[in-house]
Amino acid sequence: MAIVCGLDIHRTQVTYDWVDTDTGEGKHGKLAPANRETFRHWLEQFAGCDGDVVVEGCTGWRFIVEETQAAGMRAHLADPAEASSRIHGLKRRAKTDKVDARGLRELGEQHRVPESWIPPTQVLEVRTAVRLYHDLLTERAAWLHRVHATLFHQGAVAQKQLLRGDRNRLHESELLTPAGQDAVRTILRVIDTLDVEINRLRQHLVRFAGQQPGCKELQKEYGVGKLTSVIIWSELGDCRRFTSSADAVRHTGLDITIYSSNGKRAKPHLARQGPALLRWALFEAGRCGSRPTSPDHAYWQQAAERQDRKRAGISVGRKITRRCHHRLRALGDQAFAEV
């Protein structure tokens, strides 16, 4: 018995469509609630079968893939955008959960699934920690902007370095109303709480980067520190799946998208179709090209003079991506050794 199954995931339900390629028997339906226990129980009917399960790489794919592999079946993670274009085409056609599940199943039968890399458990765990760290930093910055806005809105003296020196000066200003003072005090307490969690996560990630072979190899690149190396390592993934370093750059979304037809050409722009956190890390590393000690300083200087400093950092970030690709590829399996 050989099973091919397509799954469309939502937070409340999982729509399935499977067929037995030997007998032609098939079935479709929905699983609710959408959780690990429900899916594990559903998979029990295929115990001992040879099967392929196709699922889109959207939120929720992790427990589907892990349970599928635990049941002895092959999991295929499809790129959402590419899978959608192959299922629905360019024309507007009906799109329902049932149609999506059937389309994924048909792609599996035809061996046309646009495969995405399924990271090992260690990479998934580090990704979760890295993304949480970045989200906490983003939230902290938003609260700092809120303090700036409160001070400005009530006419208090502008502060460039809010958290340096005595913080009491911020909420003890006579120019603030009582409600404004209370707002600033509350925000400072929230920032203190965020700082505790941010420092804890940073220490954990830096400690990991000092032990993992792939991260240690990436740190040999100028501008890539311990924290940045963990982000690049977890988000760039196994570079052996890329045919060239140009494919790795396209994965980051730092490549330039150009639309040209019959001599007419639209203004080029960044693709931004990869992990946003990876682009951020590579841009931060690329900004180090402005330092005279950087091996890419001459290239950065030329790009800055031709365009601007920001685009120069992006250009150096692309060069760093290519070198990181070659470093991780050369390490092979050791690049993702367990720590």
N, C-alpha and C positions, 0 to 999 in steps of 0.2 A: 504494500500500500504506500503510494507516494502522494504526499499532500502539498499543494501550493495554496497559500493563504495570503490575502491582502487585508490589512487592518487600517482603519481610519480612526484616529484618537481624538477624543475630547475629554474635558475634565469630568464630565458626568457619565460618559458612556464610550464604549469601543464598538464600532461597527465592523463586522467581519464578513468575509466572502471567501470560502475555500472550495476546492475541487480536488477530487481524487483523480489523478492523471491516468490511472490504470483502468478504472471503471467508468469514469465520467460523472460519478455521483458528486453532487455539490450541495452546499447549503449557505445561506446568508442570514444574518440576524444581528442582534445587539447584545452587548454585555454591560450590565450596570449593577452596582457602581463600578466605575473604572478604577480598580486598584489591583495590587499584586495578588491578593488572595483569590479574588474572583477570576482573574486571568489564569492563575495556576490551576484552579479547579477545572476551568474550561479546557485547558491543554491536556488534561488526563485522558480524554477520549482518544487522543492520538498517541498514546503510550506505545512504544515499540515501532512507530511508523517513521519512515524516511520523509522528511518534509522541509519546505522552505517557507519562511514567514517574511513578508515584505511590509515594512512600516516606514512612514515618513519621518524625517529627522526633525520633528517638532517637539514641544514640551510634552514629556511623558514617555518618550521612546525608551528611556533607560530601563525601566522595570519590565517593559515588553521584551526587549532584547535579552536581558539577563534571565528571565523566566524561560524564554524560548531556547536559549543555549543550555540552560539547566535541564530542560526536557529532552535534550539530545537532537534538537532540530537546528537547522541553519537559519540565522537571522540576517536579513538584508536591510540596511538603512538607506533609504532613498533620499536624495537631495530634493527638498520640497518644491523649489521653483522649477527645476528640470523635470521632475516627475509630473507636476501640474501641466507643463507644456506638452508633454508626451501623451498625457491622458486626454486633455481637453482640446489640444491644438490651438491654433490662432483664432479660430472662429468662436463665437459665443455659443456654448452648448450648455445643456442642463448640468448643474453641479450640485450634487447631493452627497451625503455621507455614503449612501449605497453605491452611487456611481464611482466615487473615489476609491472605495474598498475594492470594487470589481476591477477598476482600472489598475490598481496596484497589483492585484492578483494576475491580471493579464500580462503586465510587464514582467512579472516573475516567470510566467509560463513561456514567454517569448525570449527570456534572458536579456531583457532590455532595461533592467533596473539601473538608474543612474546612481551607482554605489557611492556612499559616503563612508569615511573611515569610522570604525567602531573602536573607540579608545579603550585600553585596558582599565581595570578598576582604579588603579593608582592614579592614572591621569584624570579620571572622572572626579575622584576625591579632591585632587589638587585644584582642578578647575572650579569646583564648588567654592573652595576656600578663597581662591584668587578673585573670583567674581564678587563674592561677599565683601572682600577687602576693598575692591574698587567701588562698590555700591556705598559702603560706609564713608569712604572718602568723598564721594559725590554728595552724599547727604550732609556731611560736615561742612562742605563748601557752601551748600545751599543755606544752612543756618547762619554762616558767617555773612552771607549776602543779606540775610534778613536783619542782622544787627546793623549793617551799614545803612539799610533802607530805613530802619527805625530812627537811627540817629539823624539822618538827613531829613526825614519827614517832619521831625519835631524841631529842626533847626539847631541841633547840637553840633559841636565842633567835629569836623571830619577826622577820622582816625585811619591812618594808613596801615599800621601794624596793630591790629585789634588785640591780639592775645599776648603781645610783648609788654613786659612791665607789669604794673599793678592793674589787674582787671577791674578792680572796684571803681576805677575812674570812669568806666563806661556807664554804669548804672547809678552813680552818685552825682552825676551832672545835674546842676540846678536847672538846666535848660530842658530837661526831660520832665514830662508829666508823670504822676504816680503810676499810671498804666504803662507808660513807656519804660519806666525803671523796672517794673515787674516783668515786662516782656524781655528785657535784656538779661535780667538775672536768670529767668527761666531758660533762655537760650544758652547761656553760659553753662548751666548745669547739664543741659542736654549734650553740649559739646564735650564736657568733661567725661560723660558716660561713653560717648563715641570714641574718645581718645583711648580709653582703657581697652576697648574691644579692638580698635585699629592696631594698637601696639602689640596686643596679644597675637593677632593674626600675622602681623609683620614678622615677629620673632619666630613664629612657627614656619613661615614660608622661607625666611632667610636660613633657618637651620636646615630645612629640607634641601635648599639650593646648594648648601655646602657639602652635601653628601651624595646627591644624585649625579651620576656621570654625565648625562646629557646637559644638565644645567651648568655643571662645572666647565664643560667644553664651550658652551655659549658665552661664558664669562670671559673667555679669551678675546672676545671682540671688544674693541674700544667703545665705551659708552654703555655696554651691557653689564649692569650690576647684578647682585644676587637676586634681588626682588624682580627686576626686569627679566632676568633669565628664566625664572619660574613661569612668568606670564607667557613668554615666547615659546618655551618648551611645551607647555600644556595646550596652548591655543594653536600653534603651528602643527603639532602632531608629528606623525611618522612621515618623514619627507621622502621615503622610498615610494610612496604612492604618487608622487609628482614625476612627470617625465623629464622635467627640466626646472631650473631655478626660476624661469619666467612663470611657470605654473604656480610656484610657491608665492611669487609676488601677486599673481592674480587672486590667490586664495586670501591674501591679506586685505584686498580691496584698495591697495595703494597704487594699482596700475591706472593708466590714463585711458579713459573711454573716449573713442572717436567715432562719430557717425558721419559718413561721407557717401554721397551718391551723385553721379553725373557732374562731378566737379564742384558740387556744393558741399560745404563742410561746416558742421555745427561746432560751436566752441567746445574744446575738449575739457573734461572734468574727471575728478577721481571717481572710480567705480563704487567704492564704499560698500562692496558686496561680501565682505568677509567679516570675521569677528571684530567688533568695534574695540574691544579691549586689546586685541593684538595690534591694531593700528596705533592705538595710544602708546603702547609700550615701544613700538618701533620708532614712532615719531620722537618720543622722549630720548631714545638712544641716538636718533639722527641729529637731534639738536646739539649733541656733544661734538658734532663736526665743526662747530664754531670755535672750539678751543684750538689754539695754535699747536698743541701737542698731538692732536688727532691725526691719524694717517689720511683721513679724508678731508683735511682742512682746506687744501687747495681746491678740491672739487666743490666743497661747500661754498667757498668764497666766490668761485665762478658762478655758481647757481644763484647766490645771493645778489651778486651784481647784475646778473641777467634778469632776475625776477624779484624775489624778496627773501627774507630770512626764513619765513615759514615754509615756503616751497623748497628752499634749500634743505631744510630739515627733513622734509618728506623725501626728497631725492636721495639723501644719504640713508634714510630709513630703508629705501628700496635696495640699496647696495648691501646694507647689513642683512636684509632678508635673504639675499642670494648667498651670502657667506654663511649664514646660519643654516640654510638648506644644505649646503655642502658639508658642513661640520656634522650635523645630525645624521646625514646619509652615510657618511664615512664610518660613523660609530656602529651602524647596524643595530642589532638587537640590544647592544649595550646602552644605547641612547635612552632606552626606557626600562633599564634594569630596576628591579624592586629595591626600595630603601626600607 
